[in-house]
Amino acid sequence: MNDSLTPQTRQIIFDSLRTKKNSYLFIEALDYVSSNIYKGKVTSLEKHLEEISEDFKSVILEIARLQSVDLGNKSEVQKLFASLSDLLKSANVTIITLAFSPSESFINRLYVWFKTNLGGEQLLDVQVEPSVVGGLALIKEGHYVNLTLDKLLTDYFEANKNGLKDNIQRRVS
């Protein structure tokens, strides 16, 4: 169903959300608005959109405009929401493990790097694990890459253990 979404719409959704966490929150907002469209006496979609975050509201309105969706037509709105939800649920996710909790600015820079170097339609799943010390570990499409300082130091000391052992013994003797 999400094949009816224009490339520009797809780009906006990924660029706006960037992370798996944000995509889940966006899907929850879509579900909330969708379930409330048929409840009560309020018939205007925009009234229901006032109950979700301003960022999500502006993304939905921009996408509806790009997709030429009549906001007064509940069926069209439901179809759009289903397409967006399907797209996000099936999106490629790159898992990134960092030693620290990144700022929004850092996540934005990571997203731009991954989009530029590895392709655009993906979400980042940023996880924090202090034991990585520094650097990062990532999983993309089933491939694990460990670029952590912990791994680099472990590999170095493992590869050079005899030379280091001899060097230490010379210095303490």
C-alpha positions in Angstrom: 0.0 0.0 0.0 2.9 2.4 0.7 3.9 2.3 -2.9 1.4 5.0 -3.5 3.6 7.4 -1.5 5.6 9.8 -3.7 9.4 9.8 -3.4 9.2 13.3 -1.9 6.7 12.1 0.7 8.9 9.1 1.6 11.9 11.4 2.0 10.0 13.8 4.2 8.9 11.1 6.5 12.4 9.6 7.0 14.1 13.0 7.3 11.5 14.2 9.8 11.6 11.2 12.0 15.2 9.9 11.7 14.9 7.3 14.5 13.0 4.1 15.2 11.8 5.6 18.5 10.3 8.7 16.7 8.7 6.4 14.1 6.9 4.5 16.9 5.7 7.7 18.4 4.5 8.9 15.0 2.7 5.7 14.4 1.0 6.0 17.8 0.0 9.6 16.8 -1.4 8.3 13.5 -3.4 5.6 15.4 -4.7 8.1 17.9 -5.9 10.6 15.3 -7.3 7.7 13.1 -9.3 6.2 15.9 -10.7 9.7 16.9 -11.8 10.6 13.4 -14.9 8.5 13.7 -15.6 9.3 17.4 -17.6 12.3 18.7 -19.0 15.2 16.7 -15.7 16.8 15.6 -15.4 16.2 11.9 -12.4 18.2 11.1 -9.1 16.3 11.0 -7.2 19.5 11.9 -9.1 19.6 15.3 -7.8 16.1 16.0 -4.3 17.0 14.9 -4.2 19.7 17.6 -4.0 16.9 20.1 -0.7 15.6 18.9 2.8 17.2 18.8 3.3 20.2 16.6 6.1 18.5 14.8 4.0 15.4 13.9 1.1 17.7 13.0 3.2 19.7 10.5 4.6 16.4 9.0 1.1 15.0 8.5 -0.2 18.2 6.9 2.8 18.5 4.6 2.4 14.9 3.5 -1.3 15.2 3.0 -0.7 18.2 0.8 2.0 16.4 -1.2 -0.2 13.4 -1.6 -3.3 15.5 -2.6 -5.3 14.0 0.2 -8.6 15.7 1.0 -8.5 16.2 4.8 -12.3 16.1 4.8 -12.4 12.7 3.3 -12.0 10.2 6.2 -11.4 7.3 3.8 -8.5 9.1 2.1 -7.0 10.1 5.4 -7.2 6.5 6.7 -5.6 5.2 3.6 -2.8 7.7 3.9 -2.2 6.9 7.6 -2.2 3.2 6.8 0.4 3.8 4.0 2.6 5.8 6.3 2.3 3.3 9.1 3.2 0.4 6.7 6.2 2.3 5.4 7.6 2.9 8.8 7.0 -0.6 10.1 8.9 -2.1 7.1 11.7 0.5 7.1 15.4 -0.5 7.2 16.8 0.1 10.7 20.4 0.6 11.5 21.2 -0.1 15.1 23.9 2.2 16.6 25.4 1.6 20.0 27.1 4.5 21.7 28.8 4.9 25.1 26.8 8.1 25.7 23.3 9.4 25.3 23.5 11.5 22.2 22.0 15.0 21.8 19.4 15.6 19.1 22.0 17.5 17.1 24.4 14.5 17.2 21.6 12.1 16.1 20.8 14.5 13.2 24.5 14.5 12.1 24.6 10.7 12.4 21.4 10.4 10.3 22.8 12.7 7.6 26.0 10.7 7.5 24.2 7.4 7.2 21.7 8.8 4.6 24.5 10.2 2.5 26.8 7.2 2.7 24.5 4.2 3.1 21.2 5.2 1.5 18.2 7.4 2.5 15.3 5.3 3.5 16.3 4.1 6.9 15.8 4.8 10.6 18.4 4.8 13.3 17.9 2.8 16.5 20.3 4.6 18.9 21.2 2.5 21.9 23.4 3.5 24.8 25.9 1.0 26.3 28.6 2.6 28.5 30.8 -0.5 28.2 31.7 0.4 24.6 33.9 3.2 26.1 34.1 5.2 22.9 33.4 4.9 19.2 30.4 2.9 18.1 29.0 -0.5 17.2 26.4 -0.8 14.5 24.2 -3.4 12.9 22.8 -2.8 9.4 21.0 -5.4 7.4 22.3 -8.2 9.6 25.9 -7.1 9.4 27.7 -6.2 12.7 30.5 -3.7 12.8 32.4 -3.0 16.0 34.2 0.3 15.9 34.4 0.7 19.7 37.5 1.8 21.5 37.1 -1.2 23.8 37.3 -3.6 20.7 40.3 -1.7 19.2 42.3 -1.8 22.4 41.4 -5.4 23.0 42.5 -6.3 19.5 45.7 -4.3 19.8 46.7 -5.9 23.2 45.9 -9.3 21.9 48.0 -8.9 18.8 50.9 -7.4 20.7 50.8 -9.3 24.0 54.2 -10.9 23.7 55.9 -7.7 22.7 54.2 -5.8 25.5 55.0 -8.5 28.0 58.7 -8.4 27.1 58.7 -4.6 27.2 57.1 -4.6 30.7 59.5 -7.2 32.0 62.5 -5.2 30.8 61.3 -2.1 32.5 60.6 -3.7 35.9 63.8 -5.7 35.9 
